[in-house]
Amino acid sequence: MQQPEDFGLSPVRTLAHVGDATPATMHAAFWKHWTEAVGAIDPELSERSAGSAGGARAMTWRSLGGAWVNGLLLRPAVPRAGLVVLHGYSSPPTLTDDADRWREPARRGLAVLLMRVRGYPESARDTGDLTGGPFGYITHGLDGALDSPSDLMRWVVPGAIADVVQAVRGLRATLGGAPVFIRGESFGGGLGVIAAAVADPWGSVQRLAIGLPSLGDWSWRIRRPALGGAGRHVAEFLRQQGERAGRIVEAIRVCDALVHAPWVGCPVLCKLACLDDVVPAPSAAGVFNALGTVRARKWRYPVRYGHFDGGLRDARAHARFERLCERFLDPGADVDTFDAALGDDA
């Protein structure tokens, strides 16, 4: 069995990786422009159709550029908190298929909003399906001018971040101001970090549970092998761009999860791999290490492998993380005592 690339680093050095958190040249101007645009959009969640499917209500909400985004809401009789659940980069399951695993947390008082960002099936009405094509989802909108914040707003990733922030805003309003958490894995983990960092003008995200966070440390990633996922699509796209490549990298770094991580201050539970070459393990660790959350309120959960079938032992480690996430996201849980859960979960 061929092991994932270790990038010449030991597990200890991988998990200790510190990336480049220097903001891109356009960072401040772009996010000011983005915040003004998103703030002008009503985040109200509306039902798409009468009735419900298995207790889940089909919801829709408006986002950046007038795009409508869709999700499923599992709402308990007495919600105590809300959770926005994000998805991975490649072929996420349908919302209905994804809903079953969240029914028990919903019974415990967690209003769960599962969503698909723009350009993915189930949220493609206004954008079309953006998941195909030779350079994948992440490069859509990078083929034109990138000279101003308005130019960069055409890139799909700032739109996807807005979709998440609008979900957080809308769910909080629906629940009468209750705390809202985010859960995301891989691509969803990176989106979750950035959304938590930029959502503050409308109320902070209260807890963040992420695994193998992507979209981070692009300065480091583009100089290493990219064997799958968003990183491979970016690398293949850059090879076709000639003199534009440097400008594109600078644009991508505006939405770098590692650059945004210092602005996250909520409690965070994060799964990190020692070996992963789809979301390179050092870059994911760099995102975690850059988080602004105080050390006592961020928890690192290491596994041997990330986007790789590492056998039964590794599968059990990933399953344990899912159980820990349920505890961490329980609205009745006290995060100040979460260290005990790390020790007593079997």
C-alpha positions in Angstrom: 0.0 0.0 0.0 1.5 3.3 -1.1 1.5 5.9 1.7 0.3 9.5 1.2 3.1 12.1 0.6 4.7 13.2 3.9 6.3 16.3 2.3 9.6 15.5 4.0 8.2 16.1 7.5 7.8 13.9 10.5 4.4 13.7 12.1 5.5 16.0 14.9 6.8 18.6 12.4 3.6 18.2 10.3 1.3 19.0 13.2 3.5 21.9 14.3 3.6 23.5 10.9 3.2 27.3 10.8 2.2 28.9 7.5 2.4 32.3 6.0 -0.5 34.4 7.5 0.5 37.6 5.7 -2.6 39.0 4.0 -2.7 39.4 0.3 -2.3 43.0 -1.1 -6.0 43.3 -1.8 -7.2 41.6 1.4 -8.5 44.6 3.4 -10.1 46.4 0.4 -11.7 43.2 -0.8 -13.2 42.2 2.5 -14.5 45.7 3.1 -16.3 45.6 -0.3 -17.5 42.0 0.4 -18.9 42.9 3.9 -20.8 45.9 2.5 -22.3 43.7 -0.2 -23.3 40.8 2.0 -24.6 43.1 4.7 -27.1 44.6 2.3 -28.7 41.2 1.6 -31.7 39.9 3.7 -30.6 36.6 5.1 -34.1 35.3 5.8 -34.6 31.5 5.5 -37.7 30.6 3.6 -39.4 27.3 3.0 -39.0 26.1 -0.6 -42.2 23.9 -0.5 -45.1 23.1 1.7 -44.7 20.2 4.0 -41.5 18.4 5.0 -39.5 15.2 4.1 -39.1 13.0 7.1 -39.3 16.0 9.4 -36.7 18.0 7.5 -37.9 21.3 6.0 -36.5 22.3 2.6 -35.1 25.9 2.9 -33.7 28.5 0.7 -32.0 31.9 1.2 -30.5 34.7 -0.8 -26.8 35.3 -1.1 -24.2 37.3 -2.9 -24.9 38.3 -6.4 -28.6 37.4 -6.0 -27.9 33.7 -5.9 -30.4 31.5 -4.1 -28.9 28.7 -1.9 -30.7 25.7 -0.6 -30.6 23.5 2.5 -32.6 21.2 4.8 -33.5 22.2 8.3 -34.0 19.8 11.1 -35.7 21.9 13.8 -36.5 20.5 17.2 -39.6 21.5 19.1 -37.5 23.6 21.5 -34.2 24.6 19.8 -31.4 25.5 22.1 -28.8 26.3 19.5 -28.3 26.1 15.7 -25.7 24.2 13.6 -24.8 25.0 9.9 -23.4 21.8 8.3 -21.1 22.2 5.3 -19.9 19.7 2.8 -16.7 18.4 1.1 -15.3 19.3 -2.3 -16.0 16.2 -4.4 -19.4 14.7 -4.9 -21.2 15.5 -1.6 -24.3 13.3 -0.9 -27.8 14.6 -1.4 -29.1 16.8 1.4 -31.8 14.1 2.2 -29.1 11.4 2.4 -27.0 13.6 4.7 -29.9 14.4 7.0 -30.2 11.0 8.8 -27.0 11.3 10.8 -28.2 14.6 12.3 -31.6 13.5 13.6 -30.3 12.5 17.0 -28.5 15.8 17.6 -31.7 17.6 16.5 -33.7 15.6 19.1 -31.3 17.0 21.8 -32.2 20.5 20.9 -29.9 21.4 18.0 -31.5 23.0 15.0 -29.4 21.6 12.1 -29.3 23.4 8.8 -27.5 21.3 6.1 -26.6 23.3 3.1 -24.9 23.2 -0.3 -23.0 26.2 -1.5 -23.6 27.8 -4.9 -22.6 25.8 -7.9 -23.1 22.4 -6.3 -26.1 20.2 -7.1 -29.1 21.4 -5.1 -27.8 25.0 -5.1 -27.2 25.4 -8.8 -30.4 27.2 -10.0 -28.7 30.6 -10.5 -25.1 29.5 -11.3 -25.4 26.2 -13.0 -23.4 23.2 -11.9 -19.9 24.4 -11.4 -18.4 21.1 -10.2 -17.4 19.8 -13.6 -14.9 21.0 -16.1 -11.1 20.4 -16.4 -10.2 22.7 -13.5 -13.0 21.9 -11.1 -15.1 24.1 -8.9 -12.5 26.2 -7.2 -11.2 28.0 -10.3 -14.5 29.4 -11.6 -14.3 33.1 -12.0 -10.4 33.3 -12.0 -10.1 33.5 -15.7 -10.9 37.2 -16.1 -9.5 40.4 -14.7 -8.4 40.3 -11.0 -7.4 43.9 -10.6 -10.1 45.1 -8.1 -12.4 43.9 -5.4 -15.3 43.9 -7.9 -13.3 41.7 -10.2 -12.6 39.2 -7.5 -16.2 39.1 -6.5 -16.8 37.1 -9.7 -14.7 34.2 -8.2 -16.9 31.4 -6.9 -15.2 31.1 -3.5 -16.1 34.5 -2.0 -19.7 33.7 -3.1 -19.6 30.3 -1.3 -18.3 32.0 1.9 -21.2 34.4 1.6 -23.6 31.5 1.3 -22.3 30.1 4.6 -22.4 33.5 6.4 -26.0 34.0 5.1 -26.9 30.6 6.5 -25.5 31.5 9.9 -27.3 34.9 9.9 -30.6 33.4 8.7 -30.5 30.5 11.2 -29.7 32.8 14.1 -32.6 35.0 13.2 -35.0 32.0 12.8 -34.0 30.8 16.2 -34.5 34.2 17.9 -30.8 34.9 18.4 -29.8 31.5 19.7 -26.1 30.5 19.4 -25.0 29.1 16.1 -22.2 26.6 15.4 -20.5 25.4 12.2 -19.5 21.9 11.3 -17.3 21.3 8.2 -14.9 18.7 6.8 -12.1 19.3 4.3 -13.5 22.0 1.9 -16.3 22.6 4.3 -13.7 23.0 7.1 -11.8 25.7 5.2 -15.1 27.5 4.4 -16.1 27.2 8.0 -12.9 28.8 9.3 -13.2 31.8 6.9 -17.0 32.2 7.5 -16.4 32.2 11.3 -13.7 34.9 10.8 -15.7 37.2 8.6 -19.2 36.8 10.2 -18.5 39.0 13.2 -20.3 42.1 11.9 -23.5 40.1 12.2 -22.8 38.1 15.4 -20.0 35.6 16.1 -20.1 31.9 15.5 -20.1 30.2 18.9 -18.4 26.8 18.2 -16.5 25.4 15.2 -16.0 21.7 14.6 -13.8 21.0 11.6 -11.8 18.2 10.1 -8.8 18.3 7.7 -9.5 22.0 6.9 -8.6 22.9 3.3 -8.3 26.3 1.5 -5.3 27.2 3.6 -1.6 28.1 3.3 -1.7 28.5 -0.5 1.8 30.1 -0.5 3.1 26.7 0.7 0.7 24.5 -1.1 1.4 25.7 -4.7 5.1 24.7 -4.3 4.3 21.1 -3.4 2.7 18.2 -5.3 -1.1 18.4 -5.6 -2.6 14.9 -5.9 -6.3 15.6 -5.6 -9.1 17.8 -4.7 -9.1 21.6 -4.9 -5.3 21.7 -4.8 -4.9 19.6 -7.9 -7.4 21.8 -9.8 -5.6 25.0 -8.7 -2.2 23.5 -9.8 -3.5 22.4 -13.2 -5.2 25.8 -13.7 -2.0 27.7 -12.8 0.1 25.7 -15.3 -2.1 27.1 -18.1 -1.9 30.7 -17.1 1.6 31.7 -17.9 2.4 35.2 -16.7 -1.0 35.5 -15.0 -0.2 32.7 -12.5 1.3 35.0 -9.9 -1.6 37.3 -9.9 -4.0 34.4 -9.6 -2.1 33.1 -6.5 -2.4 36.5 -4.9 -6.1 36.5 -5.6 -6.6 33.1 -4.2 -4.8 34.1 -1.0 -7.6 36.6 -0.3 -9.7 33.6 0.6 -6.9 31.7 2.5 -8.2 29.9 5.6 -4.8 30.3 7.3 -4.8 34.0 6.8 -8.3 34.3 8.2 -7.7 31.9 11.1 -6.3 34.5 13.6 -9.7 36.2 13.5 -11.5 33.1 14.8 -11.9 33.3 18.6 -14.6 30.7 19.4 -14.0 27.2 20.8 -12.7 24.9 18.1 -12.5 21.1 17.8 -10.3 20.1 14.8 -9.2 16.8 13.3 -5.8 16.8 11.7 -4.0 14.1 9.8 -0.3 13.2 10.0 -0.4 12.0 6.4 -2.6 13.5 3.7 -1.8 14.7 0.2 -5.3 15.7 -1.0 -5.5 18.4 1.7 -1.8 18.4 2.5 -1.5 17.6 6.2 1.0 20.5 7.0 -1.3 23.1 5.4 -4.3 21.8 7.4 -2.2 21.9 10.6 -1.1 25.4 9.7 -4.8 26.5 9.7 -5.3 25.1 13.2 -2.1 26.5 14.6 -3.1 30.0 13.3 -6.5 30.1 15.0 -6.9 33.1 17.3 -8.8 30.9 19.8 -7.1 30.8 23.2 -5.2 27.5 23.6 -7.4 26.2 26.4 -10.4 26.4 24.1 -9.1 24.7 20.9 -8.6 21.0 20.7 -6.5 19.1 18.2 -7.5 15.5 17.4 -4.8 13.8 15.4 -5.4 10.8 13.1 -2.8 8.9 11.1 -4.4 9.4 7.6 -6.7 12.0 6.1 -8.2 11.5 2.6 -6.9 7.9 2.5 -8.2 4.5 3.5 -5.8 3.6 6.4 -7.6 0.4 7.5 -9.8 -0.5 10.4 -7.7 1.2 13.1 -7.8 4.5 11.3 -11.5 4.2 10.5 -12.1 3.8 14.2 -10.2 7.0 15.0 -12.3 8.9 12.5 -15.5 7.4 14.0 -14.4 8.5 17.5 -13.9 12.0 16.2 -17.5 12.0 15.0 -18.7 11.0 18.5 -16.6 13.8 20.0 -18.1 16.3 17.6 -21.6 15.3 18.8 -20.5 16.0 22.4 -18.8 19.3 21.4 -21.8 20.5 19.5 -24.4 19.5 22.1 -26.1 22.7 23.1 -26.1 21.5 26.7 -22.4 20.8 26.8 -20.0 23.0 28.7 -17.0 23.4 26.5 -14.9 24.4 29.5 -15.0 20.7 30.6 -14.5 19.2 27.1 -11.0 18.0 28.0 -12.7 15.2 29.9 -14.6 14.1 26.8 -11.3 13.6 25.0 -10.2 11.3 27.6 -13.3 9.2 28.3 -14.7 8.6 24.9 -14.3 5.0 23.8 
